[in-house]
Amino acid sequence: MKGFGERIKHFRLKRGFSQEELASQLNVSRTTISKWECSKQTPSIFDFLSLCSCFQVTLDQLIEPSSYKPDHLHDFQLLYLTRKRESDSRDDAILKLIDKQPSLKNLLLQFSSLSPTLQKELLTDIIPLLKKLFSALQRQ
């Protein structure tokens, strides 16, 4: 499926968002937005739906309805499934860890109920602390 990155950029600019502003709204990094726009990374279906919400467009509009061909859906599915397999093993490991640790699961559920702005603020504080902790553990 060619052009989804171009469409993301088109709608982002049409709405007057910078990459940083869109990333903040979607709670992803600016680098992720850049990779999507260059078609180097495929957004998840949830990211596509979030993009549609931000841009106030339908999923069809975001995936290029003007050049719709019957095989577009098939192309999209192949692209998404191919890229998804690459991260499945890491995602599975994370899900297993969360499943084995009820306290972590509860914390993540509480975190997910916060506003995206508050999530971003907390992550700004938490991530450096975790990096320091893991660095200290590796030195032991």
N, C-alpha and C positions, 0 to 999 in steps of 0.2 A: 504494500500500500504506500505509494509515493505521495508526498504532499501533506501528510498529517502535521509534520513539523512546521511547514510553511503556513498551514491553517491556524495552528496555535499562535504563531507569531502575528499573523494577520489580525486575529481577534483580540490578542493582547494589546496591540497598537491601536486598534479601533476603539477599545475601551479606555485607552490612555494610561495603561499600566506599564511601569518599567518591569524588567525581569525580577528585580528585587521585591517590588510591591506584589507581584503575582505570587512569587515564592512565599512571601509572608502570609498571604491570604490562604494559600494551600498547605501551609506548614511543611514546605519542602525547601531545599537549598536553591539559590540562584543558579548554581551549576546544573542542577537537575532540569530547571526550566531551559537552560541553554542546550543541554543534551537533547531534550525533547524537540526543541526548535530546529536543531541540526539533524534530527532523525537518527541520532546515535543511541538513543535509549527510548524505549516505548513506555508511555504511561500505563499504569494499571487501569483496569476498567473503572475502578473507583476514582482514580485521578482524572480520567476522561470525564466522568460524571461531575466531579468537582469543577473541572475546567468549564464545562457547559453551564454550571450554575454561576460561576464568576462572570462568564462572557454573556450570559443570558441568551444562549443559543441551544438548539437541540443537538443531540449526539449526531444525527444525520448531517446537520450543518457543519459540525466540527470535522467530520470525516469526509468532506468534499462531496456534497450531493450534486454539485453542478456537473461533475464528471462521473456520476454513478454508473456503474456497470454491475451486472448480476454477480460477478466474481469478486467484487470489492469486499463483501462480508467474509468470503472464504479467505481472501488475501489477509485481511485483518486478523482473522482467527489464527492463521498459520504464523503470522508475524508475532502475535501476542504469545501463542503457545510455545514457539521456539525460544523466545527471549525469557519466558516464564520458567522454562525448565532449567535455565542457567542458575536461577536464584532459588529454586525449589528446595535444594538440599540445605542451604543456609536457613531458609525460612522454616523448614521442618525442624531443624535443630533448635531454633529459637522457640518455636511453639512447644516442643517437648520440654524445654527448660521451664517455660512459663507454667506448663501443665504440672510439672513436678514440684513447683514452688508456689503454694497457694498465697503466701504473703506477697510475693512479687506480682502474682496475678491480680490480687486486690488493689495493690498500688497502681498498677497499670490501668485498671478499670477506673479508679478515681482520677488518674491523670487524664484519661480519655474524655472524662465528663467536663473537663475545664475548657474554657474558651481557647481558641487558637492563640490569641495574644498571650494569655497567661501560660499556656504550654510552652510557647517560645521563650518567655522570660525565665521559666523554671529550667528549661533545657540549657539556656545560656549559663546558668549557675551550676547545674548538675554535671554537665559533660566534662568541664575542666576538673571537677573533683574526682569523677570516675577515672579519668585519664591518669591523674596523680596516683590514685589508689592502685590501679593496674600496673603502673610503672614501678611503684614501690614493691608490689608483690613479685614482679618479674626479677627484681634485684635480689630477692631472698633466695 
